[in-house]
Amino acid sequence: MSDSSEIDPRKVLYFASIIDHGSLNQAARALNVSQPALSIAMDRLENSLGVKILDRSRRGIVPTSAGEILYSHARLIREEMELVRLDLNKVNDAPDELIRIGALPSLSGSVIPEAIARWRSAYPNHRFQVVESAQIDLLTGLVRRDFDFVVGLTDVFDIKDGLRQQVLFRDLLCVNARPGHPLVGKQDLSWNDLMYYRWVSVTSRWAHTVLGHVMTAMNVGPPQQITVCNSLSLMKSLLFTSDHLALLPAHASKDEREDGRLVSLPFEDPILKRDIALFYREGYAMDQTRRDLINSIKECGIEMSREKTAA
């Protein structure tokens, strides 16, 4: 294959249009170019790539196996260009445009809803969207401009190029279990004691769980069994009904501990203290509405993290 620097992006987009329409003539009309010019452009694209990308069949023009690969990339290029157009159109949008943030599931059941409720008292009419997911997916989305900002962890995953972070508050992870768990009442617990039991971790990817980070840092595990989910409610249901264990910040299990459905095991380790930070794109201009939302998240996080855990 030739040097990829010789590939003409415009011809790649022309190629995608041909595949979409299944015909040179129809694609030429859609692109407002002549059919001969489009045919020549495809010949030159194949020469630059060094592979055949189009086949003519009874069904019309179809991609070769190499063309299928190129088409998948061409669609991504087209989608990115559409995102650029949408972002540029937003520059002069009204201040009450949609606000989109991403947050970890462990924050979305406590700190984030309380912060939104307080912020809403000052901004009742603003459109708002929050997405909870694994941090790696949130940061990838932030780079792609899917979010205005993300609330996540520092010191756990490498920050992506072009992003900045600002610590908002520090919270404490606790080992949670049902009241009748065999480890309840046992003193001097070690990581090896904990790893003997099943665990549940709330994220969309095992490789990017906080539990995975802890295990790697402490050189322990793996546990007997791990269930990975992206729902805080599912995680808690597993804790209520089985001998699974889970790491949750104290504020995320406060209600369940107060009503006796969960307990925090008597286990402490410095690695369970974590910094929660704001992640945003470098050069991102934030208006007062968003700054107030961030301040609300920070205030709620500090308040909830100061609360004493139940005995």
C-alpha positions, 0 to 999 in steps of 0.5 A: 500500500502507498504512503497514507499521506497521499490519500485525498480525504475528499476522494474517500468521502466520494467513495463513501457516497458511491457505496451508499448509493450503489451507483456512480451515476447516482453518487455523481448526482448527489455530489454534484460532480460529473460521472467521468470525473468521479470515475477518474477520482476513484481510479486515482484513489485506488492507485494511491491506496495500492488496492482495489476498493470497488467491484461492479456486479449485478447489484451495482457497485459494491466494495471489495474486502479492502473497500469495506475497511475503507468504508468504515473509516470513511463513515467515521470521517464523515461523522467527525465532519458533521460534528465539526459543523454542529459544534461551529453552529453552536458558537453563537447559540443561546445560553440555555442550549443543552448542557451535557456532562458525564459522570461515574456511576458511583457519583450518579446515585448521590453527589450528582443528583443532589448537585443538579437539584440545587443548581436547578433552583437557579436554572429551572429552564435549561436543558440538561443531560447526564451520562454515566459510564466508565471513565475511559469512555467518558474521557473519549466522549469528552475528546469527541465533544460529546460532553461539556465536561466530565466528573471522574477520578484522578490518578487512576487512568491516564488523562488523554491529550488535549484535556485538563483536570481540576480536583473538586473534592476527595471521597473515601471508598468503603467495602460494602456487604450485606449485614449477614455476610460472613466477614461482618464482625471479623477484625483485622481484615486483609485484602486476601480475606476480601479477595476470597469472596465474589465482588461486583464492580460498577462500570462498563469495562472490567479493565477500567474498574476502580477495583481492578486498579486497587488489585493491581496497586496492592498486588492481590487477587483476582477475587473468586469471581467478579461481576461487572455491571454499569448499574448502581442499582444492580450492584446494590441488589447483588449485595443485598441478596448474596455474599458479594462485596463491592467498593463504593464511596461512603456517600453512595451507600449512606441510605442503605447503611442507615436503613440496615440493608448494607454495612461497611466492613472494618477495613481501611487502606490509604488507596481507598481515598480518591480524588474526584476531579473535573475534566474539560477540553483544553481551551474550553470557554465555560459560561456562568451557568456551567461554572455554577453547576460545577460549583454545586457538584463541588459543594455537594461532594465536599459535604457528602464526603465529610459525613460520618459513615455508619458504624 
